[in-house]
Amino acid sequence: MSTKIRLTRGGTKKRPYYRLVVADSRCARDGRFIEKVGSYDPMLPKGNAERVKLKTDRIEHWLGLGAIPTERVVLFLNDAKIGQNNKNVKVINAKRAKTIELKSAEIAAKKAEAEAKRKEEEAAKKAEEKAAAEEAKKAEEEAAAAAEAESVEAPSEETAEAPVEEASAEEAPAEAPTEEAKAE
C-alpha cells in the first residue's frame, strides 16, 4: 500500500481549512485517511504560529515508513525543518528547485527578448528621426539654392513691368468686341 502525506480540504465556501493526513494514495482527496498529522489554516496571517500545526514525531514516523509527501506538504516540512534527510523529501525539493530554475531562465529570456526588441525600436526611431532631419536639411539647402538662383536670374524692375503692361493692353481690345457684340 502506497501512502501519501497530503492536505484534505475542510471548512466552508471561501473559508478553507486543511488537515494534513496520511492516506492511501488510491483514496479520494477528502476521503478516508489513516491518521491526522497536522493542520493548515490559510485564513490566518503568515506570521501566526497557529497557521500550520504539525505533529513532528508522527510525520517523521510515516516518512520513515515510506510515505510520500505532496509538494505543498514538503514546503511546510521545509519550514519546520522536518525530514530533511528523507529520500522522498530530497527528491521533491530537487524537482522544485529545477522547476524554479527553468522558470527563472524562461523569465530572463523573455526579459532579454523584450529588451532587445525595445532597443531595436529605439534604434529604428533614431534612424527615422535622423533621416527626417537630413531630409529637412536638404530641403532647406534646396530652398536656399532656389532663392539664390532666383535672385541671380531675376530681371530688373523696368523690364519686369513692361511685359505686364503690354499683356494687359492686348487683353483689353479682345474683351471690348465681345461687349459690343452683346450690345447689338
N, C-alpha and C positions, 0 to 999 in steps of 0.2 A: 504494500500500500504506500503510495507516494503522498507525503504530507506537505502542506504549504502553510506558511505563516502569512496571513493576509488580513485585509480590512473587510469588515461587513458593515453595511450602512444601516443606521437606525435613525431615530428622530422623525421630525415631521417635514412637510414641504418647506423648503428654503431655510430649514433649521437642522442641518445634518449633525449626526453624531456617529462616530465609528468605534467599533470594537476590534482589537487585534486578536485574532483567533488562530488556533492551529486546526486545520481542517483537511479532510481528504481532498485531493485535487480534483476528484470527479464530482464533488458536491457543488451545488449552486452557491453563488456568492453570499447570499443571505440565508442559506440553508443550514443543514446540520453541521455542527463543528465538534471537535474533540475537547478543546479546552480554551478558555478565555485567558489571554496572557497580557492584556493591556487595553487602553482606550485612547481615543484621539477626539478632541473637541475643537474643530476649526473655527468656531464662533468666538473662542477666547483669544485675547491678544497674544502675539508671538512670545512675549517675554514671560507669560504666565506659566507657573510650574504645573498647573492642573491641565494645561493644554494636551500634553502627552504623558500618560502614565504607563509604565512598563513593569512587568514582573521579571526582573533581570534573571534570577535563578532559573525560572521555568523556560524562558526564552533560550538561555544557554543549554539547558537540558534538551530541548527539542532540536536546536541546531546541531548538537552532538549526535542526535539520533538520525540526522539527515534531512530535516525539514528545510524546504527551500523558501526563503522569504521573497516577497514581491519587491519590486523596485522602490515603491513608496515606503514599505516597511524598512528596507535597508537604509533609507535616509534617516528614519527615526533611530535605528540601531547605531548608525554612524554618529549621530548627535549624542547619544547616550554612551558611546564607546563600548558597545556590546558586540561580541562575536567578531572582532577584528581579525582574528586568526582563522576563522572558519572558511573553508574552501568555497562554499556557495556564496558567502558574502563577498569574498575577494573577486569571484567571477563577475558578480553583478556590478561591483564597484569599477572593475576594469572595463566592462561593457559600457557603463555610464560615462566613464572618462573618455572612451573612444568616441562615443556619440557626441559629447560636448566638444571634443577636439574637431570632429568633422563639421559640426555646425558652425563653430567659430571660424574655421577655414573657409567655409562657404560664405559666411557673412563678410569676412575680409576680402574675398574675391569679388563679391558684389560691390563692396565699397570701392575697391580699386577700379573696377569697371566703371562705376559711376563717376569717379574722379577723373578717369581718362576721358570719358565722354564729355564731362564738364570742361576740361582743358581743351579738348578738340573744338567744342563750341566757342570757347573764348578765342582760340586762335583763328577760327573762321570769322568771327565777329571783328577781330582786329584787322584781319586781311581785308574784309569788306570795307571797314572804315578807312583803311589806308588807300584802297582803290578809289573810294569816293573822294578822298582828299586830293589824290593825284588827278582825278578827272576834273575836279573843281579848279585845280591849279592850271591845268591845260586849258580849260575854258576861259579862265582869266587871261592867260597869255595870248590866246587867240583873239579875245576881245580887244586886248591892248594892241595887238598887231593890226587888227582890222581898223581900229581907231587911228592908228599911226598911218596906215595906208590911205585912209580917207582924207586925212589932213594933207598928205603929200599930193594926192590926185585931185583934190577939190579945186575947181576953177575959181577965179577971182569973183568978187561980188558983182561987178559990172557985167561980166559975161554970163553969169548965172541968171541975172534978172532979165536980160534981153530976150532969150528964147521964150520965157514965160509970157512976156508981153506980146510977142508975135503970135504965140499959140492962142492967146485969148482974143486977139484981133481976128484971126482966121475963124474961130468958132462963132463969133458974133454974126457975120453975114449968113452963115449956114442956118442959124436959128431964125433969122428975120424972114426969109421966104416962107417958112412953114407957118409963121404967124399970119403973113399976108394971104396965104392960101386958105387959111381957116376963115379969114375975114370975108372973102369972096363968097 
